Amino acid sequence: MAPLYRVEYLDPHFAERFGALPRAAQRRALELLGRIAEGAITLGHPCGFQHRTGNLDDCRKVYFDIALDTDPTYRLIYRVLPNEREPKLVEAITVGPKFTYDAAGNRDSIYVRVAKLLERI
């Protein structure tokens, strides 16, 4: 099936983050993004509001993992532009594990990264 919506990538490091995923997770992320581009724009759950991230109501998150019997480790965050009632474009914001750690061991969430990419914090 041909995609209904063009996909653009917001995170300048999207390809790098995607490449860091295990192969099976990469396949799953591509499958999910393909389904969204083919018209399943409400596949993900709304991100909503959190004190650390602000309002991410216009964004959706899809949980996924390699194993089906575990809590999903990875997230694909996207939004539909200009909105879900009049979809024209799917913006893949970022992809990766829910939490990442820097060299000092500080934990950061994918949702904080999204808020920074969207310049909301």
Buried (B, 14 or more C-beta within 10 A) or exposed (E): EEBBBEBEBBBEBBEEBBEBBEEEBBEBBEEBBEBBBBBEBEBBEEBEEEEEBBEBEBBBBBBBBBEEEEEBBBBBBBBBBEEEEEBEEBBBBBBBBBEBEEEEEEEEBBBBBBBBBBEEE
